[in-house]
Amino acid sequence: MSSKKVIELFYDVVSPYSWLGFEIMCRYRTVWNVELKLRPAFLGGVMQGSDNRPPGMVPNKMVYMSNDLQRLSKYFEVPLSPPSNPAEAMFIKGSLSAMRFVTAVQKREKDGDKQVEQVSRELWRRIWNQDKDITEPASLSEAAKKAGLSDDEIKAAMESYNTKEIKDKLKSTTQDALDYGSFGFPMIVCHIDGKPEMYFGSDRFELMAHRLGEKWLGPVPHKAAAKL
Amino acid sequence: MSSKKVIELFYDVVSPYSWFGFELMCRYRTVWNVEVKLRPALLGGVMQGSGIRSPGMVPDKSVYMTHDLQRFSNHFEVPLSFPSDPTETIYKKGSLSAMRFVTAVQKREKDGDKQVEQVSRELWRRIWSQDKDITEPASLSEAAKKAAQRWMHLLDYKSIGLPMMVCHIDGKPEMYFGSDRFELMAHSLDGDIILKTQASPVFTDDDVTLCYQHQSGKHKQTSFFKNRALIDSNSSSGSDRVIKMTLKNVTREDEGFYRCASDSCRVQRVRPDR
């Protein structure tokens, strides 16, 4: 079997489309011959750095996205439910602390990325399913607890997420996304024959599969492949 | 078999992604049980009316789109090629006269939409394949009025750009923006039946089982088609949720488009294994 192709997934938990892309990639990492690298980054920084505006700032886009996300949520089987005040959650409160926290968890995790995957998922659940806060320290430690981190691990993450080291790490990952040409999230970078190919959004999987030489089995691959 | 669902396709030939959506919908109009209505419109008007900036105005988006369009061109088998001066072509020369022309053709066409389909395609070929001009002397009056009416109607749908497909499902319009929602659209158009085939590749002499699963219990008859010809039909009761059909010792001749239909649901499509 040829060596695994590396796929980098840049995401921010403030972004609902990122959650869709994240869940798809987590399902497919055991189906395709790929190595998935999670790259928690800061969407606000990417928007600013690329001189782009969030789509939700355009009224018609906000309306469209609300319907689009609802149907995708059902089709992708990801329990997306918009917060009661999306503009406040996304543009005012934001996700800077949350993404620093995820970065801190990732920095400490020595073996694999199960914890960073679980913590990211719990944060998405809070903002994009349960309409809960993701900015306060108590919110972050609760998400980490639900993700299965030990008290010591949670303490270590809480103590480090506001340090210069972690802030710089988040900045540098965000800059990597910008260097790849990102203007939004999710941004998936597939390394094929030594060259990076970028895919923006959660609607390029069939094309991505084709380019990777893999098969797209729909958003829930384990159901498609089940014996009838 | 239930009646066809209507899909309105709003497009402008200045938009390359519209070309992809257009070609895919033209291919699928004979595969899905749908009625496609072509709605030539004006992208500039939609942008202005909805307060949206063209994606090409964001430098990183512009770079990304160049690669994205090239890959889709190969994958969708649509011969897209960038004009030598995209900025001049898209933003300065534009497509107002061209879309008025398409609208005029559509107005005159009495039977079906073959002409408007062909004219649209030829205009796309000129701008997005052959790097030729599409600004022509416009016969303004009625065509201009219709074009204005059409893009105003599109704004009623709260369009955010083109292509925009409006699927009329159970009396309600559902909008799909872009050329990357076909899988979701197919899922929304499919109602009752889920079709499954094996996920792994198929080899000669294999047995292949096609399985259809009714989601509701309202069917009495389930039929299988290969390339539009009926090949199998079973009476099925409302309590049968899963009905199988096995093709034994398949050969090359078994390749094709397989679909199934029940008396409670329209034709579904089976994706053939590669």
Interface residues (C-beta under 8 A of the other chain):
Chain A: S50 D51 N52 R53 V58 P59 N60 K61 V63 Y64 N67 D68 R71 L72 Y75 L178 G181 S182 F183 E197 M198 F200 G201 D203 R204 E206 L207 H210 R211 K215 L217 G218 A224 A225 L228
Chain B: S50 G51 I52 R53 V58 P59 D60 K61 V63 Y64 H67 D68 R71 F72 H75 K158 S159 I160 E174 M175 F177 G178 D180 R181 E183 L184 H187 S188 K196 Q198 A199 S200 T209 C211 V242 K244 R274
